[in-house]
């Protein structure tokens, strides 16, 4: 009988454990690929949602800009119409004053008209588009002019033009009043009165 002893503790006889088999590696790789695909799909969905939200905000901004521009156009048109109405009103008043003055001169509305036609003609020749007269009082001793103006600065200009007229050069103006009422703040009322100088 032959006996042979075998050492089972040698390295070649030890059991070797594999942590991952080829199948396990394949499954793990498949899971990683699926995770990447799922995460890519999720990020793509988020990107699409953000893009839609951005497009919505851009559209709202464009609509708001268009609405704002439309309101600006309406406002500019309204202001233009108001300016046109103001110019028509000023021109109409200026024409009305001149017509009344010319009519007074032609019809001798002040008594015989012998001493006043020259004054009225001079007043009608003064260019004051923002100013009109409501009352004219002429006598041998004094002159009284009461009226209104759209701008307060028009009154001194009108007064300066009166003083430059030859017929008014011998007059001394003693009264110069300017008032603006709260009820009619859009205009300024004025009064100019004079009398013959003492040496005349």
CORTAMO-V868716 format. One record per pair of residues at least 12 apart in sequence whose C-alpha atoms are under 10 Angstrom apart, sorted by sequence separation. I is the first residue (numbers start at 1). J is the second residue. If there is no record, write none. Layout:
i = <I & I>
j = <J & J>
This chain:
i = <104 & 105 & 133 & 134 & 135 & 177 & 178 & 179 & 104 & 105 & 123 & 133 & 134 & 135 & 177 & 178 & 105 & 132 & 133 & 134 & 159 & 176 & 177 & 178 & 102 & 105 & 132 & 133 & 175 & 176 & 177 & 101 & 104 & 105 & 120 & 131 & 132 & 133 & 175 & 176 & 177 & 103 & 104 & 131 & 132 & 159 & 175 & 176 & 101 & 102 & 120 & 130 & 131 & 132 & 174 & 175 & 176 & 101 & 102 & 119 & 130 & 131 & 173 & 174 & 175 & 100 & 101 & 129 & 130 & 131 & 156 & 173 & 174 & 175 & 101 & 102 & 128 & 129 & 130 & 131 & 155 & 172 & 173 & 174 & 98 & 101 & 102 & 116 & 130 & 171 & 172 & 173 & 98 & 101 & 115 & 116 & 130 & 131 & 132 & 155 & 171 & 172 & 173 & 100 & 101 & 115 & 116 & 119 & 130 & 131 & 170 & 171 & 172 & 173 & 98 & 99 & 115 & 129 & 130 & 143 & 170 & 171 & 172 & 97 & 98 & 128 & 132 & 152 & 168 & 170 & 171 & 172 & 97 & 98 & 110 & 128 & 131 & 152 & 168 & 169 & 170 & 171 & 98 & 110 & 130 & 143 & 152 & 168 & 169 & 170 & 95 & 110 & 128 & 129 & 142 & 143 & 144 & 149 & 170 & 171 & 94 & 127 & 128 & 141 & 142 & 143 & 146 & 148 & 170 & 127 & 142 & 144 & 145 & 146 & 147 & 148 & 101 & 126 & 142 & 146 & 148 & 94 & 126 & 128 & 155 & 159 & 94 & 95 & 97 & 98 & 127 & 154 & 155 & 94 & 97 & 98 & 101 & 123 & 126 & 150 & 151 & 152 & 153 & 155 & 93 & 94 & 96 & 97 & 125 & 126 & 150 & 151 & 152 & 155 & 91 & 92 & 93 & 94 & 95 & 96 & 97 & 125 & 149 & 150 & 151 & 152 & 155 & 90 & 91 & 93 & 94 & 123 & 149 & 150 & 151 & 152 & 90 & 91 & 93 & 94 & 122 & 123 & 126 & 148 & 149 & 150 & 89 & 90 & 91 & 93 & 122 & 125 & 148 & 149 & 89 & 90 & 147 & 148 & 149 & 87 & 90 & 123 & 147 & 148 & 87 & 119 & 122 & 146 & 147 & 148 & 86 & 122 & 146 & 147 & 122 & 123 & 145 & 146 & 147 & 119 & 122 & 145 & 146 & 119 & 144 & 145 & 146 & 119 & 144 & 145 & 118 & 119 & 143 & 144 & 145 & 143 & 144 & 142 & 143 & 144 & 142 & 143 & 141 & 142 & 143 & 141 & 142 & 134 & 138 & 140 & 141 & 142 & 131 & 133 & 134 & 135 & 136 & 137 & 138 & 139 & 140 & 141 & 130 & 131 & 132 & 133 & 134 & 136 & 138 & 139 & 131 & 133 & 90 & 131 & 90 & 86>
j = <116 & 117 & 145 & 146 & 147 & 189 & 190 & 191 & 117 & 118 & 136 & 146 & 147 & 148 & 190 & 191 & 119 & 146 & 147 & 148 & 173 & 190 & 191 & 192 & 117 & 120 & 147 & 148 & 190 & 191 & 192 & 117 & 120 & 121 & 136 & 147 & 148 & 149 & 191 & 192 & 193 & 120 & 121 & 148 & 149 & 176 & 192 & 193 & 119 & 120 & 138 & 148 & 149 & 150 & 192 & 193 & 194 & 120 & 121 & 138 & 149 & 150 & 192 & 193 & 194 & 120 & 121 & 149 & 150 & 151 & 176 & 193 & 194 & 195 & 122 & 123 & 149 & 150 & 151 & 152 & 176 & 193 & 194 & 195 & 120 & 123 & 124 & 138 & 152 & 193 & 194 & 195 & 121 & 124 & 138 & 139 & 153 & 154 & 155 & 178 & 194 & 195 & 196 & 124 & 125 & 139 & 140 & 143 & 154 & 155 & 194 & 195 & 196 & 197 & 123 & 124 & 140 & 154 & 155 & 168 & 195 & 196 & 197 & 123 & 124 & 154 & 158 & 178 & 194 & 196 & 197 & 198 & 124 & 125 & 137 & 155 & 158 & 179 & 195 & 196 & 197 & 198 & 126 & 138 & 158 & 171 & 180 & 196 & 197 & 198 & 124 & 139 & 157 & 158 & 171 & 172 & 173 & 178 & 199 & 200 & 124 & 157 & 158 & 171 & 172 & 173 & 176 & 178 & 200 & 158 & 173 & 175 & 176 & 177 & 178 & 179 & 133 & 158 & 174 & 178 & 180 & 127 & 159 & 161 & 188 & 192 & 128 & 129 & 131 & 132 & 161 & 188 & 189 & 129 & 132 & 133 & 136 & 158 & 161 & 185 & 186 & 187 & 188 & 190 & 129 & 130 & 132 & 133 & 161 & 162 & 186 & 187 & 188 & 191 & 128 & 129 & 130 & 131 & 132 & 133 & 134 & 162 & 186 & 187 & 188 & 189 & 192 & 128 & 129 & 131 & 132 & 161 & 187 & 188 & 189 & 190 & 129 & 130 & 132 & 133 & 161 & 162 & 165 & 187 & 188 & 189 & 129 & 130 & 131 & 133 & 162 & 165 & 188 & 189 & 130 & 131 & 188 & 189 & 190 & 129 & 132 & 165 & 189 & 190 & 130 & 162 & 165 & 189 & 190 & 191 & 130 & 166 & 190 & 191 & 167 & 168 & 190 & 191 & 192 & 165 & 168 & 191 & 192 & 166 & 191 & 192 & 193 & 167 & 192 & 193 & 167 & 168 & 192 & 193 & 194 & 193 & 194 & 193 & 194 & 195 & 194 & 195 & 194 & 195 & 196 & 195 & 196 & 189 & 193 & 195 & 196 & 197 & 187 & 189 & 190 & 191 & 192 & 193 & 194 & 195 & 196 & 197 & 187 & 188 & 189 & 190 & 191 & 193 & 195 & 196 & 189 & 191 & 149 & 190 & 150 & 150>
